[in-house]
Amino acid sequence: MKVFTSLLVASAIFASVLANPLQRVVGGEDAAPHEFPYQISIRSEKGTHHCGGSILNENYILTAGHCIVPEGSVVVAGAHNIAKPSVNEQRRKIEKFIVHKKYPGKVGPYDIGLIKVDKPFVLNEFVQTIALPESGVYPEGAAVISGWGSTSREFFPTYPDVLQKAIIPIHTEKVCFQIWDSSPYDKKNVCAGELDGSKSVCSGDSGGPLAQKVGEENVVVGIVSWGKIPCGSKGFTGVFTLVSSYIDWIQENMEN
C-alpha cells in the first residue's frame, strides 16, 4: 500500500499528490486570513514549506515526528499566503526538535514531535495557541483540517499559496481499523476524512492540526501523519496521531 508522510521523507513513501487545482486540501477551500492563528508553517532555510504544526504555547510547537528538519529551518506563525509574506508573520529559528523515542520512522505509530523555538512568540490576534485534549479521550463528530498541502489528485503535487481548510468526519476506532486493516494503523491513531475521497489531507499537510471547537477553545485532537496515495482515494481516510494518547509525553517534554 502506497502512503504519504511528508515532503521530508523519501519520495517512495510520501504522496506527491492531492486535490484538483479547482479544489483545496482535497475538497476544501481558502481559509479566511488568520482564521487559524494556531497554525504554523515549517520551512527550509530557503523558505520552502515542508510541514505544518500547532502552537501550544509561546515556546513550543506540536507537529509530526517525521517532519524533523535540517539545521537552518524555521517556523513561521501568522502566515496566510506563503507567497506574500506579511507584517503579521513571526519567524523563529528551531532551537530543538524532540521526536518520540518509540517513533520507528516513516509510516508508523508514535509519529509526534515538539519544536522549541529560539525565542518566544508574541501572542496576538494573528498568532495564538491551541489547547490540548483531555488525556485518553477519543474524539467524535467532525473536525477541521488546515494546511498548505498539495492540492493535486494526480501523481505530481500542486501546492497552494493560501492556507486551505476543510471540515471532515472523524471515524470510530472500529471503522478506522477496518479501513486500514493491512497497514501500520495503531490504537494511538485516529482516522478522519470523507470515504468518497472528496475531502482529505496530503503531503505538505503533515504535522498540521486536526482541530475541534470545545466550548470557546480550539483543541488539537490529531496530527496529520500519513494516508494513501493518490490522496483522496475512495474508501480511505487520512491517518492522524491521536493527541490524547500523548498528553503526558507532551507535558513532560515541554517542562524539561
Summary of the structure (lengths in Angstrom):
residues: 256
radius of gyration: 16.1
end to end distance: 38.2
largest distance: 46.9
contacts: 944
relative contact order: 0.25
helix: 9%
strand: 34%
